[in-house]
Amino acid sequence: MAYVIVGLGNPGEEYEITRHNTGKIIAERLGYKTLDEFMNNSGPAVAKAMAGKKASKLVIIHDDLDLALGTFKISFNKGPGGHRGVGSIIKVLKTQEFIRIRVGISPATPSGKLKKPTGEKKVLDFILGKFKPKELEVLKKLSKKIGESISLIVSDGVQVAMNHSN
């Protein structure tokens, strides 16, 4: 059975290169589908795309404030971790048994310590802020690795991809 691969983001020009659109940016670079739906209401559109398919065949690509820019992590059967788009999908599908590719957006020190914003307003301003050109270059390079991981998921399964990529 084929996989459904979806990059989360918000529609509209004003969101195009924002950190919150990381999933959409990467999915578009790799030629996968994106939703014309606001991130926090992704569930219904994903459910429609999944009609008749098992949730385990769903791969969601999305931004993650708990990971450094230039890194990503593959997870399966995990809660939303505060991500409202993922929460919407879990609520509508009534399961969290799908694959997530969590793409880091937080700045980090040279030693790898995260410098993520704190406080709801600062977090919102940061995730809805636009990527700098250098950051977009980092995403461009990372998208190739994510594409390779998706190929591994499809050919060998999520566990093999997690062992290889995480």
N, CA, C and O of each residue as an XYZ file, in Angstrom:
664
protein
N       0.845     -1.186      0.000
C       0.000      0.000      0.000
C       0.890      1.248      0.000
O       1.877      1.317      0.732
N       0.538      2.207     -0.808
C       1.324      3.431     -0.959
C       1.251      4.317      0.291
O       0.280      4.284      1.046
N       2.284      5.087      0.474
C       2.341      6.051      1.576
C       1.733      7.378      1.130
O       1.756      7.723     -0.052
N       1.196      8.105      2.087
C       0.747      9.474      1.857
C       1.736     10.358      2.611
O       1.895     10.227      3.825
N       2.397     11.255      1.887
C       3.412     12.119      2.482
C       2.914     13.553      2.376
O       2.622     14.047      1.287
N       2.822     14.216      3.536
C       2.246     15.560      3.582
C       3.169     16.496      4.369
O       3.621     16.171      5.467
N       3.430     17.647      3.789
C       4.171     18.698      4.471
C       3.204     19.703      5.053
O       2.358     20.236      4.336
N       3.316     19.971      6.348
C       2.408     20.917      6.987
C       2.897     22.355      6.831
O       4.096     22.633      6.852
N       1.938     23.248      6.676
C       2.228     24.671      6.553
C       0.930     25.433      6.422
O      -0.154     24.849      6.459
N       1.041     26.721      6.270
C      -0.128     27.580      6.092
C      -0.177     28.079      4.656
O       0.866     28.345      4.058
N      -1.391     28.210      4.089
C      -1.497     28.745      2.730
C      -1.308     30.263      2.742
O      -1.478     30.912      3.774
N      -0.963     30.802      1.612
C      -0.858     32.252      1.482
C       0.572     32.727      1.417
O       1.467     32.181      2.062
N       0.762     33.767      0.615
C       2.086     34.321      0.374
C       2.787     34.789      1.650
O       4.006     34.675      1.772
N       2.010     35.316      2.600
C       2.627     35.852      3.821
C       3.286     34.776      4.681
O       4.101     35.086      5.550
N       2.930     33.500      4.439
C       3.499     32.399      5.226
C       4.576     31.619      4.470
O       5.223     30.740      5.037
N       4.763     31.943      3.194
C       5.583     31.132      2.308
C       6.919     30.675      2.883
O       7.216     29.481      2.854
N       7.725     31.583      3.398
C       9.048     31.165      3.894
C       9.179     31.366      5.405
O      10.243     31.720      5.913
N       8.069     31.129      6.107
C       8.133     31.208      7.565
C       8.589     29.865      8.135
O       8.478     28.827      7.483
N       9.096     29.908      9.346
C       9.568     28.687     10.009
C       8.438     27.673     10.193
O       8.657     26.463     10.137
N       7.233     28.186     10.413
C       6.088     27.293     10.625
C       5.751     26.518      9.349
O       5.067     25.497      9.412
N       6.221     26.989      8.201
C       5.957     26.320      6.926
C       7.073     25.361      6.523
O       7.140     24.945      5.366
N       7.934     25.013      7.446
C       9.071     24.145      7.157
C       8.639     22.855      6.461
O       9.243     22.459      5.464
N       7.612     22.203      6.973
C       7.148     20.953      6.372
C       6.706     21.140      4.938
O       7.022     20.330      4.066
N       5.981     22.203      4.704
C       5.487     22.513      3.359
C       6.657     22.840      2.420
O       6.684     22.385      1.276
N       7.612     23.623      2.903
C       8.780     23.997      2.098
C       9.543     22.743      1.653
O       9.902     22.609      0.483
N       9.783     21.839      2.589
C      10.539     20.623      2.275
C       9.734     19.701      1.356
O      10.274     19.163      0.390
N       8.450     19.520      1.653
C       7.612     18.658      0.816
C       7.575     19.172     -0.624
O       7.660     18.384     -1.566
N       7.449     20.477     -0.794
C       7.425     21.050     -2.145
C       8.757     20.824     -2.857
O       8.779     20.510     -4.047
N       9.865     20.982     -2.135
C      11.190     20.739     -2.733
C      11.326     19.291     -3.209
O      11.988     19.012     -4.209
N      10.686     18.373     -2.472
C      10.795     16.949     -2.798
C       9.690     16.470     -3.737
O       9.673     15.305     -4.134
N       8.766     17.366     -4.095
C       7.690     17.009     -5.023
C       6.503     16.314     -4.385
O       5.722     15.669     -5.085
N       6.345     16.431     -3.058
C       5.214     15.814     -2.374
C       4.080     16.810     -2.201
O       4.249     18.009     -2.420
N       2.928     16.297     -1.806
C       1.762     17.162     -1.694
C       1.796     18.010     -0.432
O       2.368     17.638      0.593
N       1.163     19.153     -0.553
C       0.975     20.042      0.588
C      -0.516     20.350      0.647
O      -1.249     20.114     -0.313
N      -0.947     20.871      1.763
C      -2.365     21.127      1.951
C      -2.668     22.608      1.793
O      -1.874     23.455      2.203
N      -3.807     22.922      1.204
C      -4.271     24.307      1.167
C      -5.184     24.517      2.358
O      -6.349     24.887      2.219
N      -4.631     24.275      3.514
C      -5.387     24.312      4.767
C      -4.470     24.891      5.827
O      -3.269     24.620      5.830
N      -5.025     25.682      6.722
C      -4.187     26.223      7.780
C      -3.717     25.100      8.692
O      -4.471     24.188      9.030
N      -2.467     25.192      9.074
C      -1.794     24.161      9.854
C      -2.610     23.632     11.020
O      -2.750     22.420     11.184
N      -3.155     24.543     11.837
C      -3.845     24.111     13.057
C      -5.164     23.404     12.771
O      -5.813     22.903     13.690
N      -5.564     23.362     11.500
C      -6.780     22.657     11.103
C      -6.447     21.622     10.022
O      -7.237     21.406      9.104
N      -5.295     20.994     10.133
C      -4.812     20.043      9.133
C      -5.570     18.720      9.135
O      -5.637     18.037      8.113
N      -6.135     18.362     10.276
C      -6.762     17.051     10.432
C      -7.751     16.669      9.350
O      -7.588     15.609      8.745
N      -8.781     17.482      9.068
C      -9.769     17.096      8.054
C      -9.154     16.866      6.668
O      -9.525     15.915      5.980
N      -8.221     17.726      6.256
C      -7.613     17.572      4.937
C      -6.743     16.310      4.871
O      -6.733     15.614      3.857
N      -6.020     16.021      5.947
C      -5.204     14.810      5.985
C      -6.105     13.576      5.974
O      -5.813     12.598      5.285
N      -7.198     13.620      6.734
C      -8.143     12.492      6.762
C      -8.695     12.217      5.361
O      -8.845     11.062      4.963
N      -8.991     13.267      4.631
C      -9.502     13.118      3.266
C      -8.446     12.458      2.374
O      -8.767     11.575      1.578
N      -7.192     12.886      2.509
C      -6.093     12.302      1.725
C      -5.844     10.845      2.106
O      -5.349     10.058      1.299
N      -6.190     10.495      3.340
C      -5.942      9.142      3.854
C      -7.114      8.183      3.625
O      -7.026      7.017      4.010
N      -8.176      8.630      3.028
C      -9.386      7.799      2.863
C      -9.030      6.385      2.402
O      -8.436      6.193      1.341
N      -9.404      5.400      3.222
C      -9.182      3.998      2.889
C      -7.773      3.488      3.150
O      -7.470      2.333      2.849
N      -6.912      4.323      3.703
C      -5.538      3.892      3.976
C      -5.306      3.800      5.478
O      -5.974      4.472      6.264
N      -4.355      2.963      5.864
C      -3.984      2.846      7.275
C      -3.175      4.068      7.695
O      -2.362      4.576      6.923
N      -3.401      4.538      8.924
C      -2.655      5.689      9.443
C      -1.150      5.435      9.434
O      -0.366      6.373      9.293
N      -0.744      4.183      9.584
C       0.686      3.856      9.602
C       1.358      4.142      8.262
O       2.585      4.111      8.169
N       0.574      4.418      7.229
C       1.117      4.752      5.909
C       1.143      6.266      5.672
O       1.305      6.724      4.541
N       0.983      7.028      6.746
C       1.006      8.480      6.670
C       2.342      9.007      7.180
O       2.809      8.609      8.248
N       2.955      9.908      6.406
C       4.188     10.572      6.817
C       3.904     12.071      6.813
O       3.568     12.648      5.779
N       4.044     12.693      7.984
C       3.837     14.130      8.128
C       5.197     14.787      8.314
O       5.984     14.350      9.153
N       5.484     15.827      7.546
C       6.715     16.604      7.700
C       6.317     17.929      8.332
O       5.448     18.627      7.809
N       6.944     18.288      9.459
C       6.570     19.534     10.129
C       7.733     20.142     10.908
O       8.734     19.482     11.187
N       7.570     21.422     11.250
C       8.564     22.156     12.032
C       8.584     21.661     13.468
O       7.572     21.197     13.993
N       9.752     21.767     14.101
C       9.872     21.379     15.508
C      10.821     22.334     16.221
O      12.009     22.411     15.909
N      10.268     23.050     17.175
C      11.019     24.040     17.953
C      12.018     23.384     18.908
O      12.946     24.041     19.381
N      11.832     22.094     19.193
C      12.710     21.393     20.132
C      13.934     20.774     19.457
O      14.705     20.061     20.099
N      14.109     21.045     18.172
C      15.275     20.549     17.441
C      15.988     21.728     16.787
O      15.359     22.714     16.405
N      17.298     21.612     16.664
C      18.101     22.674     16.057
C      17.905     22.708     14.545
O      17.713     21.672     13.909
N      17.955     23.909     13.982
C      17.913     24.071     12.536
C      19.009     23.223     11.915
O      20.143     23.214     12.393
N      18.668     22.515     10.856
C      19.645     21.651     10.191
C      19.580     20.212     10.660
O      20.332     19.364     10.179
N      18.678     19.928     11.606
C      18.516     18.557     12.094
C      17.066     18.118     11.900
O      16.167     18.943     11.744
N      16.862     16.813     11.912
C      15.508     16.275     11.871
C      15.478     14.949     12.600
O      16.509     14.313     12.819
N      14.294     14.552     12.966
C      14.119     13.294     13.685
C      12.853     12.623     13.165
O      11.837     13.280     12.939
N      12.926     11.317     12.979
C      11.761     10.550     12.559
C      11.155      9.918     13.799
O      11.870      9.334     14.613
N       9.843     10.030     13.949
C       9.182      9.382     15.079
C       7.899      8.716     14.597
O       7.348      9.062     13.552
N       7.448      7.764     15.380
C       6.227      7.027     15.061
C       5.421      6.847     16.340
O       5.969      6.545     17.400
N       4.119      7.034     16.223
C       3.197      6.784     17.337
C       3.524      7.655     18.555
O       3.569      7.166     19.684
N       3.749      8.937     18.314
C       4.039      9.886     19.391
C       2.938     10.929     19.460
O       2.259     11.189     18.467
N       2.762     11.524     20.624
C       1.792     12.597     20.812
C       2.214     13.847     20.074
O       3.288     13.880     19.474
N       1.379     14.884     20.108
C       1.658     16.095     19.328
C       2.813     16.942     19.851
O       3.353     17.756     19.102
N       3.204     16.779     21.100
C       4.308     17.557     21.651
C       4.085     19.055     21.556
O       5.034     19.818     21.375
N       2.839     19.478     21.678
C       2.520     20.902     21.621
C       2.296     21.437     20.215
O       1.943     22.605     20.056
N       2.490     20.615     19.196
C       2.295     21.063     17.809
C       0.817     20.953     17.454
O       0.274     19.850     17.379
N       0.176     22.077     17.240
C      -1.277     22.092     17.028
C      -1.704     21.434     15.722
O      -2.782     20.845     15.653
N      -0.874     21.526     14.689
C      -1.192     20.861     13.425
C      -1.222     19.348     13.604
O      -2.140     18.676     13.135
N      -0.216     18.824     14.282
C      -0.169     17.385     14.560
C      -1.337     17.003     15.471
O      -1.958     15.957     15.281
N      -1.636     17.846     16.454
C      -2.775     17.600     17.348
C      -4.079     17.496     16.590
O      -4.915     16.649     16.906
N      -4.267     18.345     15.597
C      -5.472     18.315     14.766
C      -5.573     16.995     14.003
O      -6.656     16.420     13.890
N      -4.451     16.522     13.484
C      -4.430     15.258     12.735
C      -4.765     14.090     13.659
O      -5.564     13.224     13.303
N      -4.160     14.065     14.835
C      -4.434     12.994     15.809
C      -5.909     12.999     16.190
O      -6.534     11.942     16.269
N      -6.463     14.173     16.424
C      -7.864     14.291     16.832
C      -8.807     13.742     15.753
O      -9.741     13.001     16.060
N      -8.560     14.106     14.499
C      -9.454     13.682     13.411
C      -9.241     12.214     13.047
O     -10.213     11.494     12.818
N      -7.991     11.757     12.988
C      -7.729     10.355     12.638
C      -8.014      9.412     13.811
O      -8.144      8.202     13.627
N      -8.111      9.978     15.015
C      -8.339      9.207     16.236
C      -7.219      8.198     16.499
O      -7.445      7.124     17.056
N      -6.015      8.570     16.086
C      -4.831      7.759     16.346
C      -3.589      8.634     16.173
O      -3.608      9.637     15.459
N      -2.521      8.231     16.840
C      -1.227      8.886     16.634
C      -0.245      7.921     15.989
O       0.960      8.171     15.956
N      -0.776      6.808     15.474
C       0.070      5.781     14.863
C       0.405      6.123     13.418
O       0.047      5.401     12.487
N       1.104      7.245     13.257
C       1.610      7.624     11.949
C       3.034      8.124     12.117
O       3.514      8.312     13.235
N       3.700      8.336     10.993
C       5.115      8.709     10.991
C       5.228     10.224     10.910
O       4.523     10.883     10.146
N       6.129     10.751     11.713
C       6.397     12.191     11.677
C       7.867     12.424     11.386
O       8.738     11.762     11.949
N       8.133     13.369     10.505
C       9.494     13.836     10.292
C       9.517     15.240     10.868
O       8.996     16.192     10.287
N      10.140     15.331     12.029
C      10.191     16.586     12.792
C      11.464     17.329     12.388
O      12.575     16.844     12.599
N      11.283     18.509     11.806
C      12.402     19.263     11.256
C      12.720     20.444     12.167
O      11.862     21.287     12.431
N      13.953     20.496     12.641
C      14.369     21.540     13.569
C      14.350     22.930     12.973
O      14.727     23.132     11.819
N      13.902     23.895     13.782
C      13.876     25.291     13.342
C      14.570     26.223     14.335
O      14.724     27.413     14.057
N      14.988     25.704     15.478
C      15.569     26.554     16.516
C      17.041     26.848     16.263
O      17.778     25.996     15.767
N      17.464     28.066     16.607
C      18.893     28.355     16.534
C      19.621     27.577     17.636
O      19.032     27.205     18.651
N      20.899     27.348     17.412
C      21.699     26.633     18.412
C      23.088     27.250     18.487
O      23.563     27.868     17.535
N      23.719     27.072     19.620
C      25.096     27.532     19.782
C      26.007     26.588     19.004
O      25.569     25.504     18.616
N      27.273     26.972     18.762
C      28.194     26.067     18.067
C      28.324     24.701     18.756
O      28.615     23.703     18.097
N      28.111     24.654     20.080
C      28.210     23.378     20.796
C      26.911     22.572     20.707
O      26.841     21.447     21.202
N      25.886     23.148     20.077
C      24.635     22.406     19.883
C      23.545     22.721     20.890
O      22.469     22.126     20.826
N      23.788     23.636     21.817
C      22.762     23.999     22.801
C      21.686     24.864     22.130
O      21.987     25.870     21.487
N      20.423     24.444     22.299
C      19.311     25.175     21.680
C      19.144     26.561     22.280
O      19.309     26.759     23.483
N      18.816     27.514     21.421
C      18.524     28.877     21.871
C      17.093     29.226     21.444
O      16.855     30.238     20.785
N      16.150     28.366     21.835
C      14.778     28.599     21.388
C      14.100     29.679     22.232
O      14.427     29.864     23.405
N      13.153     30.385     21.618
C      12.453     31.451     22.344
C      11.556     30.880     23.442
O      11.122     29.730     23.370
N      11.287     31.696     24.453
C      10.385     31.278     25.523
C       9.265     32.290     25.665
O       9.433     33.470     25.357
N       8.129     31.819     26.130
C       6.963     32.686     26.258
C       6.131     32.610     24.988
O       6.675     32.616     23.883
N       4.815     32.538     25.141
C       3.930     32.307     24.002
C       4.098     33.327     22.876
O       4.140     32.948     21.706
N       4.194     34.615     23.214
C       4.313     35.643     22.174
C       5.640     35.517     21.424
O       5.666     35.607     20.196
N       6.739     35.310     22.149
C       8.045     35.170     21.492
C       8.085     33.923     20.605
O       8.642     33.952     19.507
N       7.495     32.837     21.084
C       7.457     31.606     20.297
C       6.660     31.844     19.013
O       7.109     31.486     17.924
N       5.482     32.446     19.145
C       4.632     32.715     17.987
C       5.334     33.630     16.989
O       5.317     33.369     15.786
N       5.944     34.689     17.479
C       6.675     35.607     16.597
C       7.805     34.875     15.873
O       8.059     35.123     14.695
N       8.479     33.974     16.587
C       9.597     33.243     16.000
C       9.117     32.272     14.924
O       9.639     32.280     13.809
N       8.129     31.436     15.245
C       7.708     30.423     14.267
C       7.024     31.050     13.049
O       7.077     30.495     11.951
N       6.384     32.202     13.241
C       5.758     32.879     12.105
C       6.714     33.855     11.413
O       6.347     34.513     10.440
N       7.951     33.937     11.933
C       8.974     34.774     11.309
C       9.548     34.088     10.077
O       9.515     32.864      9.951
N      10.069     34.899      9.180
C      10.624     34.366      7.928
C      12.053     33.855      8.123
O      12.834     34.403      8.901
N      12.364     32.781      7.384
C      13.729     32.269      7.377
C      14.647     33.287      6.728
O      14.255     33.978      5.787
N      15.868     33.379      7.231
C      16.910     34.179      6.589
C      17.442     33.360      5.417
O      17.329     32.134      5.426
N      18.027     34.020      4.398
C      18.551     33.273      3.241
C      19.501     32.128      3.623
O      19.428     31.050      3.035
N      20.394     32.353      4.606
C      21.322     31.288      5.031
C      20.562     30.100      5.627
O      20.937     28.946      5.420
N      19.489     30.395      6.368
C      18.677     29.322      6.969
C      17.968     28.523      5.883
O      17.850     27.301      5.983
N      17.493     29.213      4.842
C      16.847     28.505      3.728
C      17.835     27.584      3.019
O      17.455     26.514      2.544
N      19.099     27.993      2.945
C      20.136     27.137      2.357
C      20.322     25.871      3.190
O      20.502     24.782      2.644
N      20.279     26.019      4.511
C      20.391     24.869      5.416
C      19.224     23.903      5.154
O      19.421     22.690      5.079
N      18.013     24.449      5.015
C      16.836     23.619      4.733
C      16.962     22.913      3.393
O      16.599     21.744      3.260
N      17.478     23.626      2.404
C      17.656     23.057      1.070
C      18.549     21.813      1.143
O      18.234     20.777      0.558
N      19.674     21.931      1.874
C      20.587     20.794      2.030
C      19.919     19.673      2.824
O      20.075     18.496      2.496
N      19.183     20.037      3.860
C      18.532     19.044      4.716
C      17.438     18.289      3.964
O      17.201     17.112      4.233
N      16.773     18.957      3.028
C      15.674     18.309      2.310
C      16.164     17.071      1.556
O      15.420     16.100      1.415
N      17.405     17.096      1.070
C      17.961     15.929      0.374
C      18.041     14.733      1.339
O      17.660     13.617      0.985
N      18.535     14.976      2.551
C      18.631     13.906      3.552
C      17.237     13.394      3.938
O      17.035     12.193      4.114
N      16.290     14.312      4.065
C      14.920     13.918      4.408
C      14.319     13.087      3.279
O      13.615     12.109      3.530
N      14.596     13.477      2.042
C      14.131     12.688      0.893
C      14.677     11.274      0.926
O      13.960     10.318      0.628
N      15.959     11.137      1.291
C      16.571      9.809      1.405
C      15.895      9.002      2.514
O      15.679      7.799      2.367
N      15.561      9.668      3.626
C      14.888      8.983      4.734
C      13.487      8.525      4.335
O      13.054      7.439      4.717
N      12.783      9.351      3.568
C      11.446      8.957      3.094
C      11.561      7.749      2.179
O      10.738      6.836      2.251
N      12.575      7.733      1.318
C      12.789      6.564      0.451
C      13.026      5.309      1.282
O      12.535      4.232      0.946
N      13.785      5.453      2.372
C      14.033      4.321      3.272
C      12.740      3.858      3.947
O      12.491      2.658      4.064
N      11.923      4.811      4.387
C      10.637      4.461      5.007
C       9.822      3.616      4.040
O       9.285      2.573      4.412
N       9.736      4.075      2.797
C       8.920      3.387      1.787
C       9.494      2.020      1.432
O       8.745      1.054      1.285
N      10.827      1.928      1.294
C      11.426      0.663      0.861
C      11.638     -0.334      1.988
O      11.427     -1.533      1.803
N      12.063      0.155      3.177
C      12.473     -0.751      4.246
C      11.691     -0.617      5.545
O      11.876     -1.410      6.468
N      10.808      0.395      5.623
C      10.006      0.584      6.841
C      10.551      1.662      7.743
O      11.711      2.062      7.650
N       9.669      2.124      8.629
C      10.004      3.250      9.489
C      11.128      2.931     10.474
O      11.948      3.802     10.764
N      11.185      1.706     10.993
C      12.219      1.365     11.968
C      13.614      1.466     11.374
O      14.529      1.992     12.007
N      13.774      0.961     10.159
C      15.067      1.047      9.488
C      15.440      2.508      9.256
O      16.585      2.903      9.478
N      14.471      3.308      8.809
C      14.724      4.738      8.569
C      15.088      5.450      9.871
O      15.983      6.295      9.885
N      14.404      5.117     10.961
C      14.713      5.730     12.256
C      16.121      5.354     12.703
O      16.875      6.212     13.162
N      16.475      4.088     12.574
C      17.815      3.634     12.967
C      18.896      4.333     12.149
O      19.965      4.658     12.667
N      18.616      4.558     10.890
C      19.580      5.182      9.997
C      19.686      6.693     10.208
O      20.782      7.253     10.163
N      18.557      7.346     10.437
C      18.512      8.810     10.455
C      18.602      9.446     11.831
O      19.144     10.542     11.970
N      18.078      8.772     12.854
C      18.036      9.410     14.176
C      19.393      9.266     14.812
O      19.601      9.728     15.934
